[in-house]
Amino acid sequence: MDRNHYYSIGEVAATCNTSIKTLRYYDEIKLVVPEVRKEDSKYRYYSKDQMVTISIIRKLRMLGFSIKEIKEIVSANQVRNLEQKIEDKLVCIKQEIEALNQKYFEGEQFLQRLKEGAQILHLYDDDLKKIQAGEMDAITVKEVPEVNLYHSRRIMQSYHNDEVSLERWVEINDEVSRHGLKVCGPITVTYYTDLLDQFLSKDCDIEFGIQVEESDSKHVRKFGGFLAATAFHVGPYSDVIKTHIKIIQWINQNHYKVAGPVSEEFIISPVDLRNENEHVTKIIIPVSK
C-alpha cells in the first residue's frame, strides 16, 4: 500500500472535521467502507476519493438529509440528481422556517398575555384595598379598541358557564391553525343572550373568538370600536357571575344602558394555568347613555 495515496481514519477525521465514531458508523452501514483494511492491526485507510465523499456527506447531513437519502445521492453520483434533491430540501427547510416563525410569534403573543395578566395580579391587591376604602372604582367606561376576531358561533344547549367549555377552546385554536392565521390576542367569548342567561343552564347563542392579525378571512370579523363598561375578574372563573352583577348594577346606578352582547376576554385562562387564584378575565359590556 502506498501511504502517499491513503489516509488513516484519524487523518480523515481531522481533515474532514468528522469524528472517528462517525466514520466507524459509516463503515458499519456500508455508506463509506475504507478502501484498505489491515486485518492484523484492524487499521482503516481511506482513498482521496473517499475523503471527498465524506466531505459531501458532511455537507448533506448539515442540510438535514437522512442517511437513506444520502446513500441514494452518493450512489447516483449525478449533478442533476443532486440539484433536484437540494431544491426539494430547500423547499422543506423554508417550510420549517415558516413553521418555526409561526411558533415563535404565537409563543411571543402568549408571553405578552401572561405578562399583562401578571401585571394585573400585581396591582390587584393594592387596588382592592382602595376599592374597599372607596378611593377608586373597579369599573371603568372606555372605548374598546377594534381588533380582528376569528369567530365560531352556535347554540349551546343547557349552557352554564361556571366551567370553561374546553371542547370549544381546543376547536377554535385548531381552526385558526388550520387556516394559517396568526393569533395575536386572547380568547373572547360573547353571549348573544339576555343578561346573565349564560349562568342559568339555558340554551345560549355563544360565540367563541380569538384575536388574529389577518382581516380577510370569511370567519374573521371586527370586534370593538364601541363604548363599554369593563372590569377584571381575578380568581376562580366559577364565581365570575359576581363581577357580572357588579358591573350591571354599576351601569344602572350611573345611568348607562346596556347596548350590546356581553363578552369575556380571557387574559390568564383556566386552560393556561391550573392555579385558579391567578386567573384573570376581562368582562366587557357595551353601553350607551
Phi, psi and omega in degrees: 000132178273107183294346178287345183245000180230156186227138179290165181299326178292319179294319179295317180300316181291317183291318184267003180054049181229146182284153176298323179300318179295317180297321178293324177295316177300325177294316182297321184268007177066028177279311173224104180264124180311135184292329179233134177225125178270115184294325183291321181256349184061021176288145178249140177228137184246147176278169179296320178300322179292327176295321176298316179300318180296322177295320177296316180300316180300318179295318180293323178296322179296331178278354176096013177289144176282165178300320179298316179296319181296320178301317180295318181295313181295321180293319180292316175054044181229138184295323181295318178297315180296319179301313181295318180297319179293318178301315180296319181294321179295325175298315179296318180297318179298318179296321179295320178297315179298320179294319178294320177299320178295316179298318180297316180300313181294321177296321179296318179293321177298316179298318179298321179293319178295322178295320177297316179296320179296323178294318177298317178298321181297320183276343190299314184299314179295317180295324180298319178296320179293322178297314180296329180275358180077017183273343179205163180251136181284346185254133179233153174249124181204166177286128177277122181300144180279132178226167174270131184234114169287130189224154176219118187237134176195168179282129174247124187281141178047048186283140174216117192268030172286348174232146180283139178281092184301323181301315180292323180296311180297318182300312185289325176295320178295320180296316179299317179296318181296326179276358178070029181269154181262114177288130181226016180190183186280170170292136175235126178251126181242133185254109178270063184223175170293155182308129174071004178299332182293349179260002191246019179055040176259166170289125187234140174273108189233135176250126170260128180226162177215135183291132179227162179286320188286151180234000189256015177267147180293343179264007181251132178231167175278139174231135181105197183077022180224163178278137183212149168273127184230153175201155177264134171257117180251126179120196186304132179292338182297338178247027179296338179303329181298319180288323175303312182297319179299318180293316180298318177298318180297318179302313180294318182293332183257017171063035170260168175234142174292128189239018180174178182292146180282141178233154173236129179250121187266102181284303168239111191257167176299342177262003174263324189210135181283335181290097187293340178290345180249017174282139181231119180236128177264124180261131185235117178237110179302139181223163172213164178272000000 
